[in-house]
Amino acid sequence: MKFSEIELPSPVSGTFVNAQWLVISNAHCFEWVRYSLETDTSRSDEITYTAPVLIRSTGTITLKIQAKPYYQEQLFEKKLEFTIS
């Protein structure tokens, strides 16, 4: 089975007033998936994604995701920016 991208139905780019869910719908298709969050004032270490996560940070958030497909060396990456006020 071969996948060409990380499927990220949530969050999406934009501005929101409520916390946003991080949902990676095809995470099970990868050996591992890791993400990090960066705001104007902080940056998280890489966190292993195992299930949907509620993002409660506020301000402009940069979400970086990296995934390793099974039996492949190439890593897939995705970057998304959104704002929670």
Contacts in CASP RR format, 6 or more apart in sequence:
PFRMAT RR
TARGET T0000
AUTHOR 0000-0000-0000
METHOD contacts of the structure
MODEL  1
MKFSEIELPSPVSGTFVNAQWLVISNAHCFEWVRYSLETDTSRSDEITYT
APVLIRSTGTITLKIQAKPYYQEQLFEKKLEFTIS
1 29 0 8 1.000
1 70 0 8 1.000
2 69 0 8 1.000
3 26 0 8 1.000
3 29 0 8 1.000
3 30 0 8 1.000
3 69 0 8 1.000
3 76 0 8 1.000
4 76 0 8 1.000
5 76 0 8 1.000
5 78 0 8 1.000
6 24 0 8 1.000
6 26 0 8 1.000
6 30 0 8 1.000
6 33 0 8 1.000
6 65 0 8 1.000
6 67 0 8 1.000
6 76 0 8 1.000
6 77 0 8 1.000
6 78 0 8 1.000
7 24 0 8 1.000
7 25 0 8 1.000
7 26 0 8 1.000
8 23 0 8 1.000
8 24 0 8 1.000
8 25 0 8 1.000
8 65 0 8 1.000
8 78 0 8 1.000
8 80 0 8 1.000
9 23 0 8 1.000
9 25 0 8 1.000
10 20 0 8 1.000
10 21 0 8 1.000
10 22 0 8 1.000
10 23 0 8 1.000
10 52 0 8 1.000
11 20 0 8 1.000
11 21 0 8 1.000
11 22 0 8 1.000
11 55 0 8 1.000
11 63 0 8 1.000
11 80 0 8 1.000
11 82 0 8 1.000
12 80 0 8 1.000
12 82 0 8 1.000
13 80 0 8 1.000
13 81 0 8 1.000
13 82 0 8 1.000
14 82 0 8 1.000
14 83 0 8 1.000
15 82 0 8 1.000
15 83 0 8 1.000
15 84 0 8 1.000
15 85 0 8 1.000
16 82 0 8 1.000
16 83 0 8 1.000
16 84 0 8 1.000
16 85 0 8 1.000
17 84 0 8 1.000
17 85 0 8 1.000
18 84 0 8 1.000
19 54 0 8 1.000
19 55 0 8 1.000
19 56 0 8 1.000
19 84 0 8 1.000
20 54 0 8 1.000
20 55 0 8 1.000
20 82 0 8 1.000
20 84 0 8 1.000
21 52 0 8 1.000
21 53 0 8 1.000
21 54 0 8 1.000
21 55 0 8 1.000
22 35 0 8 1.000
22 49 0 8 1.000
22 52 0 8 1.000
22 53 0 8 1.000
22 54 0 8 1.000
22 55 0 8 1.000
22 63 0 8 1.000
23 52 0 8 1.000
24 33 0 8 1.000
24 49 0 8 1.000
24 65 0 8 1.000
24 67 0 8 1.000
27 33 0 8 1.000
27 49 0 8 1.000
27 50 0 8 1.000
27 67 0 8 1.000
29 69 0 8 1.000
29 70 0 8 1.000
30 67 0 8 1.000
30 68 0 8 1.000
30 69 0 8 1.000
30 70 0 8 1.000
30 76 0 8 1.000
31 68 0 8 1.000
31 69 0 8 1.000
31 70 0 8 1.000
32 48 0 8 1.000
32 67 0 8 1.000
32 68 0 8 1.000
33 48 0 8 1.000
33 49 0 8 1.000
33 65 0 8 1.000
33 66 0 8 1.000
33 67 0 8 1.000
33 68 0 8 1.000
34 46 0 8 1.000
34 47 0 8 1.000
34 48 0 8 1.000
34 49 0 8 1.000
34 65 0 8 1.000
34 66 0 8 1.000
34 67 0 8 1.000
35 46 0 8 1.000
35 47 0 8 1.000
35 49 0 8 1.000
35 63 0 8 1.000
35 64 0 8 1.000
35 65 0 8 1.000
35 66 0 8 1.000
36 43 0 8 1.000
36 44 0 8 1.000
36 45 0 8 1.000
36 46 0 8 1.000
36 47 0 8 1.000
36 63 0 8 1.000
36 64 0 8 1.000
37 43 0 8 1.000
37 44 0 8 1.000
37 55 0 8 1.000
37 57 0 8 1.000
37 61 0 8 1.000
37 62 0 8 1.000
37 63 0 8 1.000
37 64 0 8 1.000
38 44 0 8 1.000
38 61 0 8 1.000
38 62 0 8 1.000
38 64 0 8 1.000
39 57 0 8 1.000
39 58 0 8 1.000
39 59 0 8 1.000
39 60 0 8 1.000
39 61 0 8 1.000
39 62 0 8 1.000
40 59 0 8 1.000
40 60 0 8 1.000
42 57 0 8 1.000
46 66 0 8 1.000
47 53 0 8 1.000
49 65 0 8 1.000
55 61 0 8 1.000
55 63 0 8 1.000
55 84 0 8 1.000
56 84 0 8 1.000
57 84 0 8 1.000
58 84 0 8 1.000
58 85 0 8 1.000
59 83 0 8 1.000
59 84 0 8 1.000
59 85 0 8 1.000
60 81 0 8 1.000
60 82 0 8 1.000
60 83 0 8 1.000
61 81 0 8 1.000
61 82 0 8 1.000
61 83 0 8 1.000
61 84 0 8 1.000
62 79 0 8 1.000
62 80 0 8 1.000
62 81 0 8 1.000
63 79 0 8 1.000
63 80 0 8 1.000
63 81 0 8 1.000
63 82 0 8 1.000
64 77 0 8 1.000
64 78 0 8 1.000
64 79 0 8 1.000
65 77 0 8 1.000
65 78 0 8 1.000
65 79 0 8 1.000
65 80 0 8 1.000
66 75 0 8 1.000
66 76 0 8 1.000
66 77 0 8 1.000
67 75 0 8 1.000
67 76 0 8 1.000
67 77 0 8 1.000
68 75 0 8 1.000
68 76 0 8 1.000
69 76 0 8 1.000
END
